[in-house]
Amino acid sequence: MATTFIPGDLPDEQLAQVLGQTLAGLYTGPARLPDRPGGRTAALSALKDYSGKDYVGRNDLRGHVSRLSMYLRHGMLSIVEVAEHARARMRGRDLSEFLRQLTWREFFLLVLAQDGAKVLGNLEEPKYRARWTDALPDDVREARTGLPCADAWVTHLVQGGWMHNHERLWFSAYLIHWRKVDWRAGYRFFREHLLDGDIASNALSWQWVASTFSAKPYFMNQANIEKYSAGRWCNTCTVQCPFRGEYESIEGQLFGGPVNPAPMPPRGNDRRGGRR
Ligand SMILES: Cc1cc2nc3c(=O)[nH]c(=O)nc-3n(C[C@H](O)[C@H](O)[C@H](O)COP(=O)(O)OP(=O)(O)OC[C@H]3O[C@@H](n4cnc5c(N)ncnc54)[C@H](O)[C@@H]3O)c2cc1C
């Protein structure tokens, strides 16, 4: 891509237009500015404003997550200064849970540094008999699956450039396990649209869900989606829900029976994730 000089004082409307021209061929959506400003000043201000209070409830879509990922991804904040801020402002389980999540980011970067381009292929065999197709289905890409939840996840991604971590987990499990699509199609979709889209956290999270970088595939059921979204889609949903059921029966439908966690590799070579 040719280097384009973009003056710092360009008005927002023109900035979106110039960015659209600069990114032509890399991004298919309409050119627009994100709802959060970029840059070091905005990043420091977002960090200063983040108290991390009740972070322990982060799995709920209404939970108090930081939304600092895009600043970390683009080098506007370092992981060390975010950790230092957390230690100064947060306490107890909020603090330990926040540092645990930051550690995932660092861990994924270290795996990328160690394995390089290998992270873009299966790091291990899937832990079940997986038959995946390569392409992202059009109805998924265009948010017209008919499932209010899945369509909303895609809308958040494409229109907002951001998804809550739980939505990313649900969407990736839906795509890989229900729609039987290769995780790499989802990885590319996320990289195109996420403001924090990167190689390490993105590829390795997809692989974690797919079970090519974890001992078991990740999947959810309707009760889990309903609980952590406070019923925002389920309360009014009228479609036949593919996620409805107990975990055991869904596991049977998706994987042909219980998937026993694969034995852990010898100590010292253990790269597998635990709970996310
Ligand atoms: C399929 C999938 C794809 C993902 N792709 C990306 C990606 O491209 N880029 C990216 O930065 N994150 C990715 N994540 C991880 C995670 O969803 C985001 O980092 C998080 O949602 C960002 O929101 P936040 O800043 O509010 O996080 P917070 O909950 O406030 O966490 C603070 C910081 O910790 C790090 N972090 C939090 N959760 C995770 C996690 N599960 N894995 C790794 N780091 C984490 C992030 O840097 C985040 O900014 C992906 C997760 C999944 C399941």
The ligand as an SDF file (V2000), in Angstrom:
LIG
                    3D

 53 58  0  0  0  0  0  0  0  0999 V2000
  -13.1330  -15.1330   18.3520 C   0  0  0  0  0  0  0  0  0  0  0  0
  -12.4320  -14.0040   19.1020 C   0  0  0  0  0  0  0  0  0  0  0  0
  -11.6560  -13.0890   18.3960 C   0  0  0  0  0  0  0  0  0  0  0  0
  -10.9740  -12.0770   19.0790 C   0  0  0  0  0  0  0  0  0  0  0  0
  -10.2250  -11.1890   18.3550 N   0  0  0  0  0  0  0  0  0  0  0  0
   -9.5470  -10.2100   18.9900 C   0  0  0  0  0  0  0  0  0  0  0  0
   -8.7460   -9.2820   18.2460 C   0  0  0  0  0  0  0  0  0  0  0  0
   -8.6540   -9.3330   17.0240 O   0  0  0  0  0  0  0  0  0  0  0  0
   -8.0860   -8.3170   18.9630 N   0  0  0  0  0  0  0  0  0  0  0  0
   -8.1630   -8.2170   20.3240 C   0  0  0  0  0  0  0  0  0  0  0  0
   -7.5570   -7.3030   20.9080 O   0  0  0  0  0  0  0  0  0  0  0  0
   -8.9040   -9.0980   21.0350 N   0  0  0  0  0  0  0  0  0  0  0  0
   -9.5940  -10.0810   20.4250 C   0  0  0  0  0  0  0  0  0  0  0  0
  -10.3560  -10.9570   21.1540 N   0  0  0  0  0  0  0  0  0  0  0  0
  -10.2870  -10.9010   22.6260 C   0  0  0  0  0  0  0  0  0  0  0  0
  -11.3390  -10.0440   23.3500 C   0  0  0  0  0  0  0  0  0  0  0  0
  -12.6310  -10.3390   22.8880 O   0  0  0  0  0  0  0  0  0  0  0  0
  -11.0870   -8.5450   23.2260 C   0  0  0  0  0  0  0  0  0  0  0  0
   -9.7390   -8.2400   23.5330 O   0  0  0  0  0  0  0  0  0  0  0  0
  -11.9780   -7.7560   24.2000 C   0  0  0  0  0  0  0  0  0  0  0  0
  -13.3300   -8.0670   23.9650 O   0  0  0  0  0  0  0  0  0  0  0  0
  -11.7250   -6.2820   24.0330 C   0  0  0  0  0  0  0  0  0  0  0  0
  -12.6430   -5.5280   24.7870 O   0  0  0  0  0  0  0  0  0  0  0  0
  -12.1760   -4.6690   26.0310 P   0  0  0  0  0  0  0  0  0  0  0  0
  -11.0220   -3.8190   25.6750 O   0  0  0  0  0  0  0  0  0  0  0  0
  -13.3810   -3.9960   26.5840 O   0  0  0  0  0  0  0  0  0  0  0  0
  -11.6690   -5.8050   27.0300 O   0  0  0  0  0  0  0  0  0  0  0  0
  -11.5560   -5.8160   28.6160 P   0  0  0  0  0  0  0  0  0  0  0  0
  -12.4520   -6.8780   29.1220 O   0  0  0  0  0  0  0  0  0  0  0  0
  -11.7060   -4.4780   29.2010 O   0  0  0  0  0  0  0  0  0  0  0  0
  -10.0720   -6.3500   28.8510 O   0  0  0  0  0  0  0  0  0  0  0  0
   -8.9350   -5.4710   28.9350 C   0  0  0  0  0  0  0  0  0  0  0  0
   -7.9230   -5.8670   27.8770 C   0  0  0  0  0  0  0  0  0  0  0  0
   -7.5000   -7.2160   28.0600 O   0  0  0  0  0  0  0  0  0  0  0  0
   -7.3350   -7.8580   26.8030 C   0  0  0  0  0  0  0  0  0  0  0  0
   -8.3020   -8.9710   26.7090 N   0  0  0  0  0  0  0  0  0  0  0  0
   -9.5160   -9.0560   27.2960 C   0  0  0  0  0  0  0  0  0  0  0  0
  -10.1050  -10.2320   27.0240 N   0  0  0  0  0  0  0  0  0  0  0  0
   -9.2320  -10.8920   26.2300 C   0  0  0  0  0  0  0  0  0  0  0  0
   -9.2540  -12.1690   25.6020 C   0  0  0  0  0  0  0  0  0  0  0  0
  -10.2940  -13.0220   25.7760 N   0  0  0  0  0  0  0  0  0  0  0  0
   -8.2190  -12.5300   24.8270 N   0  0  0  0  0  0  0  0  0  0  0  0
   -7.1510  -11.7020   24.6610 C   0  0  0  0  0  0  0  0  0  0  0  0
   -7.0540  -10.4840   25.2480 N   0  0  0  0  0  0  0  0  0  0  0  0
   -8.0900  -10.0880   26.0150 C   0  0  0  0  0  0  0  0  0  0  0  0
   -7.6160   -6.8280   25.7460 C   0  0  0  0  0  0  0  0  0  0  0  0
   -6.4240   -6.2560   25.3220 O   0  0  0  0  0  0  0  0  0  0  0  0
   -8.5100   -5.8370   26.4680 C   0  0  0  0  0  0  0  0  0  0  0  0
   -8.4560   -4.5370   25.9310 O   0  0  0  0  0  0  0  0  0  0  0  0
  -11.0600  -11.9780   20.4940 C   0  0  0  0  0  0  0  0  0  0  0  0
  -11.8580  -12.9030   21.1850 C   0  0  0  0  0  0  0  0  0  0  0  0
  -12.5410  -13.8920   20.5000 C   0  0  0  0  0  0  0  0  0  0  0  0
  -13.3890  -14.8790   21.2780 C   0  0  0  0  0  0  0  0  0  0  0  0
  1  2  1  0
  2  3  1  0
  2 52  2  0
  3  4  2  0
  4  5  1  0
  4 50  1  0
  5  6  2  0
  6  7  1  0
  6 13  1  0
  7  8  2  0
  7  9  1  0
  9 10  1  0
 10 11  2  0
 10 12  1  0
 12 13  2  0
 13 14  1  0
 14 15  1  0
 14 50  1  0
 15 16  1  0
 16 17  1  0
 16 18  1  0
 18 19  1  0
 18 20  1  0
 20 21  1  0
 20 22  1  0
 22 23  1  0
 23 24  1  0
 24 25  2  0
 24 26  1  0
 24 27  1  0
 27 28  1  0
 28 29  2  0
 28 30  1  0
 28 31  1  0
 31 32  1  0
 32 33  1  0
 33 34  1  0
 33 48  1  0
 34 35  1  0
 35 36  1  0
 35 46  1  0
 36 37  1  0
 36 45  1  0
 37 38  2  0
 38 39  1  0
 39 40  1  0
 39 45  2  0
 40 41  1  0
 40 42  2  0
 42 43  1  0
 43 44  2  0
 44 45  1  0
 46 47  1  0
 46 48  1  0
 48 49  1  0
 50 51  2  0
 51 52  1  0
 52 53  1  0
M  END
$$$$
